[in-house]
Amino acid sequence: MRLGTRSWRKAGKRCELVGEQILRVECYSGYKGEERPVRFYFREKAIEVIETEDRWYSPGATFFRVVVDGGDRYVLRHEEAQDVWSLIGYRAIA
């Protein structure tokens, strides 16, 4: 019995490779300005953020792992100096 493994060929058939893409993002503006994303537009479709699961910082950028309606997860990056948002990761619900 093999625990925790699965065929990458099978998993790859369900996955779509997504290169880094610039997004239009609407944010909740709290005391820090654009505090967290609440909606973003991907392939001309509005996607509502249900939950911000994680947030982390690097010099010049803030990253957000968000859960959207349906359970899919996206990783968004906000480059603060340029005020540019990009999609850097995606995981569909299994």
C-alpha positions as CSV (number, residue, x, y, z in Angstrom):
1,M,0.0,0.0,0.0
2,R,1.3,3.4,-1.0
3,L,0.2,6.3,1.2
4,G,0.4,9.9,0.2
5,T,1.4,9.3,-3.4
6,R,-0.6,9.6,-6.6
7,S,0.2,9.3,-10.2
8,W,1.5,12.7,-11.6
9,R,0.2,11.7,-15.0
10,K,-3.4,11.4,-13.6
11,A,-3.0,14.5,-11.5
12,G,-1.5,16.5,-14.5
13,K,-4.6,15.8,-16.7
14,R,-6.8,17.7,-14.2
15,C,-4.3,20.6,-13.8
16,E,-3.8,23.6,-16.0
17,L,-0.5,25.4,-15.9
18,V,-1.0,29.0,-15.2
19,G,1.9,31.4,-15.7
20,E,2.1,34.5,-13.6
21,Q,-0.7,36.8,-14.7
22,I,-1.5,40.4,-13.9
23,L,-4.9,40.8,-12.3
24,R,-7.4,43.5,-11.5
25,V,-8.2,43.1,-7.7
26,E,-10.7,44.9,-5.5
27,C,-9.7,45.2,-1.9
28,Y,-11.0,45.8,1.6
29,S,-9.5,49.1,2.6
30,G,-8.8,49.2,6.3
31,Y,-6.5,51.3,8.3
32,K,-3.5,50.2,6.1
33,G,-5.2,51.0,2.7
34,E,-5.5,47.9,0.5
35,E,-5.6,45.5,3.4
36,R,-6.8,42.3,1.7
37,P,-8.4,41.1,-1.6
38,V,-12.2,40.6,-1.7
39,R,-12.6,40.0,-5.4
40,F,-10.4,39.6,-8.5
41,Y,-10.9,39.2,-12.2
42,F,-9.3,36.3,-14.0
43,R,-10.0,35.7,-17.6
44,E,-12.6,38.4,-17.6
45,K,-14.6,36.6,-14.8
46,A,-15.2,38.1,-11.3
47,I,-14.1,35.7,-8.6
48,E,-15.3,36.4,-5.0
49,V,-12.8,35.7,-2.2
50,I,-14.5,33.8,0.6
51,E,-11.5,33.7,3.0
52,T,-8.0,34.9,3.3
53,E,-6.3,31.7,4.4
54,D,-2.8,33.1,4.8
55,R,-0.7,36.2,4.3
56,W,3.0,36.7,4.2
57,Y,5.4,39.5,3.4
58,S,8.6,39.8,1.4
59,P,10.6,43.0,0.6
60,G,8.3,45.1,-1.6
61,A,5.4,42.5,-1.9
62,T,2.6,41.0,0.1
63,F,1.3,37.5,-0.7
64,F,-2.2,36.2,0.0
65,R,-3.5,32.6,-0.2
66,V,-7.2,33.0,-0.7
67,V,-10.1,30.5,-0.9
68,V,-12.9,31.3,-3.4
69,D,-16.4,30.1,-3.8
70,G,-16.2,26.4,-4.6
71,G,-13.1,25.8,-2.5
72,D,-10.4,26.5,-5.0
73,R,-7.3,28.3,-3.7
74,Y,-5.3,31.0,-5.3
75,V,-2.0,32.7,-4.4
76,L,-2.0,36.4,-5.2
77,R,1.0,38.8,-5.0
78,H,0.7,42.6,-4.5
79,E,3.8,44.5,-5.5
80,E,3.3,47.6,-3.4
81,A,5.6,50.1,-5.1
82,Q,4.1,49.5,-8.5
83,D,0.6,48.7,-7.1
84,V,0.4,45.6,-9.3
85,W,-1.4,42.4,-8.5
86,S,-0.5,39.1,-10.0
87,L,-1.7,35.5,-9.8
88,I,1.2,33.2,-8.9
89,G,-0.5,30.0,-7.8
90,Y,-3.6,28.0,-8.2
91,R,-4.9,24.8,-6.7
92,A,-8.3,23.3,-7.6
93,I,-10.3,21.5,-5.0
94,A,-9.7,17.8,-5.3
